[in-house]
Amino acid sequence: MSSIAEKLQVVNKNIANASVAAGRDPAQVRLLAVSKTFDADAVLAAVTAGQRAFGENYLQEALDKIAALRVMAPEAMLEWHFIGPIQSNKTRPIAENFDWVHTIDRERIAQRLSEQRPAGMAPLNVCIQVNISAEASKSGVVPAEAAALAHVVSGLPGLRLRGLMAIPAPADAATEQRAAFRQVRLLQEQLQQQGLALDTLSMGMSGDMPQAIAEGATMVRIGSAIFGQRPPIHS
Ligand SMILES: *Cc1c(COP(=O)(O)O)cnc(C)c1O
């Protein structure tokens, strides 16, 4: 078994290779280390190896880890990204403790996050989650409704709309994976043509990262390739 530091190094190398293969500058693709279900010691191992941005899905687990890391690595400027489904009664701790939210899929959640973002903090960076493979998931706005939501979100003072996020349905063939990621990129380009200044495409996970980078991902969300297999069910 290789260590978290070694696996992180391999993932960073794979991101660089996929970027170069796609004719892109590797510096345009950021790694978000998805640490859900792994403990604060695992996050600390990644921090020690140089990683700064972490993605979490489960709010209470995330809040505990954020607090633990403030004590364990007080000097490290960590960036916390919320990437799980959001319940509307849980927006306040998200607005108060995270730097990014990738899973905006309705106006009400965006409005609450904006109102609840503390005045002394920079606006919360957000992505709109797009449901590209409608049958596979209930999360995300359908592509036809993405533009309307994006324009509302871009006007909220406590938020800064950065781009789109997607989790396409699992597909075995690389061409299928790419087709789904391409739809997200084309949607992002439409929004940019409508005047929205978007710089982030959050797409690609451990199983489909090179395909996402080939289609323009600027942030890949990688969990198991860094931290190992997760238990199948999280409670
Ligand atoms: C768990 C998760 C990931 C990471 O998945 P891996 O397959 O472990 O890389 C990425 N994005 C989201 C939204 C997740 O929930």
The ligand as an SDF file (V2000), in Angstrom:
LIG
                    3D

 15 15  0  0  0  0  0  0  0  0999 V2000
  -17.2390   11.2620   -3.6040 C   0  0  0  0  0  0  0  0  0  0  0  0
  -17.2690   12.3350   -4.6230 C   0  0  0  0  0  0  0  0  0  0  0  0
  -16.1770   12.5730   -5.4630 C   0  0  0  0  0  0  0  0  0  0  0  0
  -14.9090   11.7230   -5.4600 C   0  0  0  0  0  0  0  0  0  0  0  0
  -15.1790   10.4770   -5.9900 O   0  0  0  0  0  0  0  0  0  0  0  0
  -13.9670    9.4100   -6.2240 P   0  0  0  0  0  0  0  0  0  0  0  0
  -14.5710    8.4550   -7.1710 O   0  0  0  0  0  0  0  0  0  0  0  0
  -13.6640    8.8360   -4.9030 O   0  0  0  0  0  0  0  0  0  0  0  0
  -12.8390   10.1650   -6.8020 O   0  0  0  0  0  0  0  0  0  0  0  0
  -16.2620   13.6340   -6.3420 C   0  0  0  0  0  0  0  0  0  0  0  0
  -17.3470   14.4140   -6.4070 N   0  0  0  0  0  0  0  0  0  0  0  0
  -18.4130   14.2170   -5.6100 C   0  0  0  0  0  0  0  0  0  0  0  0
  -19.5790   15.1270   -5.7230 C   0  0  0  0  0  0  0  0  0  0  0  0
  -18.4100   13.1700   -4.7030 C   0  0  0  0  0  0  0  0  0  0  0  0
  -19.4900   12.9870   -3.9330 O   0  0  0  0  0  0  0  0  0  0  0  0
  1  2  1  0
  2  3  1  0
  2 14  2  0
  3  4  1  0
  3 10  2  0
  4  5  1  0
  5  6  1  0
  6  7  2  0
  6  8  1  0
  6  9  1  0
 10 11  1  0
 11 12  2  0
 12 13  1  0
 12 14  1  0
 14 15  1  0
M  END
$$$$
